Amino acid sequence: CSGFFAGSLFYLYQLTNDKSWLKQSKRFTEALDSIQYLKWHHDVGFMIGSSYLNNYRLNPTKAYKKVIIQTAKSLCTRFRKKAGVIQSWNVDRGWQSKRGWSCPVIIDNMMNLELLEWAARHSDSTKFAKIASSHAKLTMKNHFRPDFSSYHVIGYNPETGAVEKKNTHQGYAHESAWARGQAWGLYGYTMMFRETGDSAYLNHAKGIARFIMSHPNMPNDKVPYWDFNAPDIPNAKRDASAAAIMASAFLELSSITKDTPEFSKQCQDIAEAQLRTLTSPEYLAEKGTNGGFILKHSVGNYPKGTEVDVPLTYADYYYVEALVRYKKLVLTIPTNK
């Protein structure tokens, strides 16, 4: 999660044009330079994408480019060629080793693929895009049910690519729809269409969007329960982080589906409803409270009893990103590029 704070500061600069935010974003970004060599888990897309990649787009320095491409190389060491996927977690220590997985892949892993697509365009290597494509297409095939809801964890056989397990870790049950998992899928396939132009990704993003928008357990204020199938709905905890990720993704999806105005408007409407709720006193913290975080009431891992009804740094990041997108796409007020 270490890149999200730098990314939030970057987006605050985009919203305000106050260069003090940009200065601090660079400071917290450059503190993460050693992550480019991290190979023992997959979250480097979050860590470097939200920090270095955001800042590079505004200030394309050779030093930042070098870090991003090295990070992509490190991430590719987790690609299991025979299975065709990027392994999320190691299974040789800790709780992962007790679940019987050989090569676990979580839906969150879709969020790493933007880093690989960027690296493919900014280097002389085609392997980054090939790996991203392989992972995205196999995730589309194996992670999703016919109604476009997603499993959290798919356990692959790394030698044959066979699916051995379909599990959850942070959701209510193996067959339930963990809210943040649905958000990762929506965001990930919308992003992959933006990066590649492959209509299969767009169609998949639309399917996930319709699942979320039409789900009978989506509350009227559009901030989802932590799991769409939580047993204690309507008293289940809400997850502001899932709403923030969804809002940002829905806004981008709205912008690239203008050829289907009704669907585009549905995406914009739910994103706006989510942002209005998140900006209400129920979720938006007062200054000097909430440990300095922006949003209240997120859920990290409910089954484990960790990070339940608390602020989370990625909730803040995607909330501010959604505000930037809303300002650009809906309010049509110029922002920094």
CORCORZI-V164128 format. One record per helix or strand of 2 or more residues. SS is the DSSP state (2 for helix, 1 for strand). FROM is the first residue (numbers start at 0). TO is the last residue. If there is no record, write none. Layout:
# CORCORZI-V164128
SS,FROM,TO + SS,FROM,TO
This chain:
# CORCORZI-V164128
2,3,15 + 2,18,29 + 2,32,36 + 2,43,57 + 2,61,75 + 1,78,79 + 1,84,85 + 2,93,97 + 1,102,105 + 2,106,120 + 2,126,141 + 1,152,155 + 1,162,166 + 2,178,195 + 2,198,213 + 2,239,254 + 2,260,277 + 2,289,291 + 1,297,300 + 1,305,309 + 2,312,328
